[in-house]
Amino acid sequence: MTLSPCNTLSQKPSPTIPHPTQSMLAASPTHTLVILNEVKDPCIGSPALRQNLGALSFGAFAKAGAPGRRSLPAGVEWWGIERSSTALLNKACTLVLLVATLLITPKIHAQESQPKALQALQTAVQSELAAAESDKSNWQYRDHDVTAGHNAVYQTIETPHGQLRRLIELNGHPLDADARNTETDRIAKYVNDPSEQAKAHKAGAHDDAQATQMTKMLPKAFIWTITSETPEFITLSYRPNPAFDPPDMEARVMSIMAGQMIIARDGNRIRTLKGALTQDVKFGWGIFGRLYAGGTFDIERREVAPGHWQITESNVHIGGHALIFKTIGQQEDESKTDWKPSTAKTLRDAEEQLRDAK
């Protein structure tokens, strides 16, 4: 008896062995064996054994091209068994079951988060979601933002009606008189333009909703393990969960990251989240664009006042291309310092306070 492709199969499919489902295949997404045989074969004659074979993502299918053949999900490898004697078939089944166990079982365990790591993550996620809902504080701070060819420092003031920021340095130099006047005019125009404020509010609400959605996905999108623990912090590592089905492009990019998270035990708050793309991300089969594997991000958060955590540093270096020539991705390093509670109640208050910012 030999193992061969499906052109050696019998003509009749077995209706009693279940078709592999996506949940079955998720247990071994990289290599799933499918045994093809007849109901009469002794190795699958027992109903109990047929049930076990089904649980291992095995199935019985008709000869390739023959009537009644069922289609297999992508990634499943076709194998048939040339029939000879009952004894040889029994040996074949034993061998294939052994190989399947070696291939599949370790992968099932490898895809499970450590329970303690998952519990720490879920507690931190709940803490962050609760804080985002309840913390309505406003702050002022100095924002240093570096992108390709642009090194800028801003003074930012938040209010209950939005935020304003004024450019105070550009490429290492304070603004001259003309540039300061231009900033004054830009801010005044925004403060007196309700439509622009509405656009900014809508964009901010979208960003907040997206951040909430991504935060909620963290437990399911990745496999989590504990790297180290101290009295102050617990450090987790994460890698993509192959069973996760991202609902949109942003989630797809996020879900192929691998990296590290540091959780502060006091308050169960996320202190650090960093990672790298584990593979290229293609848009439209790579025709419309691609983000390159190896791109990195590092988000740092600190407690700027008791119980109040803010992003104080972010470094994003993800490269790619779109339509062959255009560069896409993001290259940005941003740090926020000198945090103080904001006293501005309106945008006009913030405008006045920023007028002489240096």
ZIGIQUI-V852238 format. One record per residue. RES is the residue in one letter. OMEGA is omega in whole degrees, 0 to 359 (999 if undefined). Layout:
res:RES omega:OMEGA
res:RES omega:OMEGA
//
This chain:
res:M omega:178
res:T omega:173
res:L omega:182
res:S omega:174
res:P omega:193
res:C omega:182
res:N omega:178
res:T omega:185
res:L omega:172
res:S omega:186
res:Q omega:189
res:K omega:176
res:P omega:177
res:S omega:180
res:P omega:188
res:T omega:181
res:I omega:189
res:P omega:174
res:H omega:181
res:P omega:177
res:T omega:179
res:Q omega:179
res:S omega:175
res:M omega:183
res:L omega:181
res:A omega:180
res:A omega:179
res:S omega:189
res:P omega:185
res:T omega:182
res:H omega:178
res:T omega:178
res:L omega:175
res:V omega:179
res:I omega:179
res:L omega:182
res:N omega:178
res:E omega:177
res:V omega:185
res:K omega:181
res:D omega:186
res:P omega:185
res:C omega:176
res:I omega:182
res:G omega:182
res:S omega:177
res:P omega:180
res:A omega:180
res:L omega:177
res:R omega:179
res:Q omega:179
res:N omega:179
res:L omega:178
res:G omega:180
res:A omega:178
res:L omega:180
res:S omega:174
res:F omega:177
res:G omega:176
res:A omega:184
res:F omega:181
res:A omega:177
res:K omega:182
res:A omega:178
res:G omega:183
res:A omega:178
res:P omega:177
res:G omega:179
res:R omega:177
res:R omega:180
res:S omega:178
res:L omega:174
res:P omega:181
res:A omega:175
res:G omega:181
res:V omega:183
res:E omega:182
res:W omega:172
res:W omega:175
res:G omega:178
res:I omega:176
res:E omega:185
res:R omega:170
res:S omega:181
res:S omega:178
res:T omega:182
res:A omega:181
res:L omega:179
res:L omega:177
res:N omega:178
res:K omega:180
res:A omega:181
res:C omega:179
res:T omega:181
res:L omega:183
res:V omega:177
res:L omega:178
res:L omega:179
res:V omega:180
res:A omega:179
res:T omega:180
res:L omega:183
res:L omega:191
res:I omega:189
res:T omega:180
res:P omega:183
res:K omega:178
res:I omega:180
res:H omega:183
res:A omega:184
res:Q omega:181
res:E omega:174
res:S omega:172
res:Q omega:182
res:P omega:181
res:K omega:178
res:A omega:181
res:L omega:179
res:Q omega:179
res:A omega:179
res:L omega:182
res:Q omega:177
res:T omega:179
res:A omega:179
res:V omega:179
res:Q omega:178
res:S omega:181
res:E omega:180
res:L omega:178
res:A omega:179
res:A omega:180
res:A omega:180
res:E omega:189
res:S omega:185
res:D omega:180
res:K omega:181
res:S omega:178
res:N omega:189
res:W omega:167
res:Q omega:185
res:Y omega:177
res:R omega:187
res:D omega:178
res:H omega:189
res:D omega:182
res:V omega:173
res:T omega:182
res:A omega:177
res:G omega:184
res:H omega:180
res:N omega:190
res:A omega:174
res:V omega:182
res:Y omega:165
res:Q omega:185
res:T omega:176
res:I omega:177
res:E omega:176
res:T omega:175
res:P omega:182
res:H omega:181
res:G omega:182
res:Q omega:172
res:L omega:172
res:R omega:183
res:R omega:177
res:L omega:181
res:I omega:176
res:E omega:178
res:L omega:180
res:N omega:174
res:G omega:183
res:H omega:174
res:P omega:180
res:L omega:174
res:D omega:185
res:A omega:181
res:D omega:180
res:A omega:177
res:R omega:178
res:N omega:178
res:T omega:178
res:E omega:179
res:T omega:180
res:D omega:180
res:R omega:181
res:I omega:180
res:A omega:179
res:K omega:180
res:Y omega:182
res:V omega:182
res:N omega:182
res:D omega:181
res:P omega:182
res:S omega:177
res:E omega:177
res:Q omega:179
res:A omega:178
res:K omega:180
res:A omega:179
res:H omega:180
res:K omega:179
res:A omega:179
res:G omega:178
res:A omega:178
res:H omega:180
res:D omega:179
res:D omega:180
res:A omega:179
res:Q omega:178
res:A omega:178
res:T omega:180
res:Q omega:180
res:M omega:179
res:T omega:180
res:K omega:182
res:M omega:188
res:L omega:182
res:P omega:183
res:K omega:186
res:A omega:187
res:F omega:170
res:I omega:188
res:W omega:175
res:T omega:178
res:I omega:178
res:T omega:180
res:S omega:178
res:E omega:172
res:T omega:177
res:P omega:182
res:E omega:190
res:F omega:169
res:I omega:183
res:T omega:180
res:L omega:168
res:S omega:180
res:Y omega:176
res:R omega:184
res:P omega:174
res:N omega:184
res:P omega:179
res:A omega:182
res:F omega:179
res:D omega:184
res:P omega:184
res:P omega:181
res:D omega:185
res:M omega:180
res:E omega:179
res:A omega:178
res:R omega:178
res:V omega:181
res:M omega:190
res:S omega:177
res:I omega:173
res:M omega:171
res:A omega:182
res:G omega:190
res:Q omega:173
res:M omega:175
res:I omega:181
res:I omega:174
res:A omega:183
res:R omega:179
res:D omega:181
res:G omega:180
res:N omega:181
res:R omega:179
res:I omega:182
res:R omega:183
res:T omega:171
res:L omega:180
res:K omega:182
res:G omega:181
res:A omega:174
res:L omega:181
res:T omega:179
res:Q omega:176
res:D omega:173
res:V omega:183
res:K omega:175
res:F omega:182
res:G omega:180
res:W omega:179
res:G omega:181
res:I omega:185
res:F omega:178
res:G omega:181
res:R omega:169
res:L omega:188
res:Y omega:174
res:A omega:180
res:G omega:176
res:G omega:188
res:T omega:170
res:F omega:179
res:D omega:180
res:I omega:179
res:E omega:179
res:R omega:180
res:R omega:177
res:E omega:184
res:V omega:174
res:A omega:183
res:P omega:179
res:G omega:183
res:H omega:180
res:W omega:179
res:Q omega:172
res:I omega:181
res:T omega:180
res:E omega:174
res:S omega:179
res:N omega:183
res:V omega:180
res:H omega:181
res:I omega:182
res:G omega:178
res:G omega:178
res:H omega:177
res:A omega:179
res:L omega:173
res:I omega:191
res:F omega:187
res:K omega:178
res:T omega:176
res:I omega:184
res:G omega:182
res:Q omega:175
res:Q omega:185
res:E omega:173
res:D omega:184
res:E omega:176
res:S omega:181
res:K omega:185
res:T omega:177
res:D omega:182
res:W omega:176
res:K omega:175
res:P omega:179
res:S omega:176
res:T omega:182
res:A omega:179
res:K omega:181
res:T omega:176
res:L omega:179
res:R omega:174
res:D omega:180
res:A omega:178
res:E omega:180
res:E omega:182
res:Q omega:181
res:L omega:189
res:R omega:183
res:D omega:182
res:A omega:180
res:K omega:999
//
